[in-house]
């Protein structure tokens, strides 16, 4: 396909995606009270906990135009979420002409698994967030009112949801690398200490607070999913070995050590050699070489 047609195809996909996002934003604008109540529910629980302990915590807007900007931001987020199936489909339709049949199947399988995993991580973030907010707001000194800006809370909420969702996608990345032949299950098993360490470090950085409860709430499910991914990788390695598709692990040899070669002989029968292979017509004649 010429470059001009590629650009026209891209423009068409972008226009359709943009229309879907705008329609989703209109729906988000209409559903703004319900959406904002859903987003602020974790904070409201933390406020009630703070008030029961005699501390004043308030979610506030500090500017004249802030209410309008907030509603526009919430509508934009809602529009992106609601229109995700459409603009993701448009992106897929733009990419698929350059993919092979088996690559398309891989892409569909990846999306089919990634979607529920990311949703599970986002749901866990929604559950963990109130606990984290209660701990963070608990550091407010006595006789001090904590006024939290809505836009800062909204960015904190979105960042936490995205981090938890991405954390749940890590096992899928491991399985994908294994099926692509980049990582073997044996190699992953040899790294189990580092894997546990990295998962807990990621959970400590990603969680809203550094307390052990939230850390374990994130690290536990992610570590379980990683172990399942390693088990799938081991089973896939065995399947590839049975089919003769297993490649040697070249890291088992030193840099100056030659890897073993397949020196087994194979029988060649007369039927494997065609008459054209025995013919000397393609060789230059003595006169032609002068």
PEPE-V83751 format. One record per backbone hydrogen bond with DSSP energy under -0.5 kcal/mol. NH is the residue of the N-H (numbers start at 1). CO is the residue of the C=O. E is the energy in kcal/mol with one decimal. If there is no record, write none. Layout:
nh->[NH,NH]
co->[CO,CO]
e->[E,E]
This chain:
nh->[6,7,8,9,10,11,12,13,14,15,16,17,18,19,20,21,22,23,24,25,26,27,28,29,30,31,32,35,36,37,38,39,40,41,44,45,46,47,48,49,50,51,52,53,53,54,55,57,58,60,60,69,70,71,72,73,74,75,76,77,78,79,80,81,82,83,84,86,87,88,89,90,91,92,93,94,95,96,97,98,99,104,105,106,107,108,109,110,111,112,113,114,115,116,117,118,119,120,121,122,123,124,125,126,127,128,129,130,131,132,133,134,135,136,137,138,139,140,144,146,146,147,148,148,149,150,153,154,155,156,157,158,159,160,161,162,163,164,165,166,167,168,169,169,170,170,173,174,175,176,177,178,179,180,181,182,183,188,189,190,191,191,192,195,196,197,198,199,200,201,202,203,204,205,206,207,215,216,217,218,219,220,221,222,223,224,225,226,227,228,229,230,231,232,233,234,235,236,237,238,239,240,241,242,243,244,245,246,250,252,253,257,263,269,272,273,274,277,278,279,283,288,289,289,290]
co->[2,3,4,5,6,7,8,9,10,11,12,13,14,15,16,17,18,19,20,21,22,23,24,25,26,27,29,31,32,33,34,35,36,37,40,41,42,43,44,45,46,47,48,49,50,51,50,55,146,58,148,65,66,67,68,69,70,71,72,73,74,75,76,77,78,79,81,83,83,84,85,86,87,88,89,90,91,92,93,95,96,100,101,102,103,104,105,106,107,108,109,110,111,112,113,114,115,116,117,118,119,120,121,122,123,124,125,126,127,128,129,130,131,132,133,134,136,137,141,56,144,145,58,146,147,60,149,150,151,152,153,154,155,156,157,158,159,160,161,162,163,164,165,166,166,167,169,170,171,172,173,174,175,176,178,177,177,184,185,186,187,188,189,191,192,193,194,195,196,197,198,199,200,201,202,203,211,212,213,214,215,216,217,218,219,220,221,222,223,224,225,226,227,228,229,230,231,232,233,234,235,236,237,238,239,241,240,240,248,249,250,254,261,267,269,270,272,274,274,275,280,285,285,286,287]
e->[-1.8,-2.4,-2.2,-2.6,-2.5,-2.6,-2.4,-2.3,-2.5,-2.5,-2.2,-2.3,-2.8,-2.4,-2.0,-2.4,-2.4,-2.4,-2.3,-2.4,-2.0,-2.2,-2.6,-2.5,-2.0,-2.3,-0.9,-2.6,-3.1,-1.9,-1.8,-2.3,-2.5,-0.7,-2.4,-1.9,-1.4,-2.2,-2.3,-1.8,-2.2,-2.7,-1.9,-0.8,-0.7,-1.4,-2.7,-0.6,-2.9,-0.7,-2.8,-2.4,-2.9,-2.1,-2.1,-2.5,-2.7,-2.3,-2.2,-2.4,-2.5,-2.5,-2.3,-2.1,-2.9,-2.2,-0.9,-0.7,-2.3,-2.4,-1.3,-2.4,-1.9,-2.3,-2.5,-1.5,-1.6,-2.6,-0.6,-1.8,-2.2,-2.0,-1.7,-2.0,-2.2,-2.4,-2.3,-2.4,-2.3,-2.4,-1.7,-2.8,-2.1,-0.6,-1.5,-2.7,-2.2,-2.3,-2.1,-2.4,-2.4,-2.2,-2.1,-1.9,-1.4,-2.5,-2.4,-0.6,-0.5,-2.1,-2.7,-2.3,-1.8,-2.5,-3.0,-1.0,-1.4,-1.7,-1.1,-2.9,-0.5,-0.8,-3.3,-0.7,-0.5,-1.7,-2.0,-2.7,-2.2,-2.0,-2.6,-2.5,-2.4,-2.0,-2.2,-2.5,-2.3,-2.2,-2.3,-2.7,-2.2,-1.6,-0.6,-1.0,-0.6,-0.9,-1.8,-1.9,-2.3,-2.3,-2.3,-2.0,-2.6,-1.7,-1.5,-2.6,-1.0,-2.0,-2.3,-1.6,-0.6,-0.9,-1.4,-2.4,-2.2,-2.2,-2.9,-2.4,-2.1,-2.2,-2.8,-2.3,-2.2,-2.1,-2.7,-2.1,-1.7,-2.5,-2.1,-1.4,-3.1,-2.5,-0.5,-1.8,-2.7,-2.3,-2.5,-2.3,-2.2,-2.1,-2.3,-2.4,-2.3,-2.3,-2.1,-2.3,-2.2,-2.3,-2.2,-2.0,-2.1,-2.5,-2.2,-2.2,-1.5,-1.0,-3.4,-0.9,-1.1,-2.0,-1.2,-1.3,-1.1,-0.5,-1.2,-1.1,-0.6,-0.7,-0.9,-0.9,-1.0,-0.9,-1.0,-0.6,-1.0]
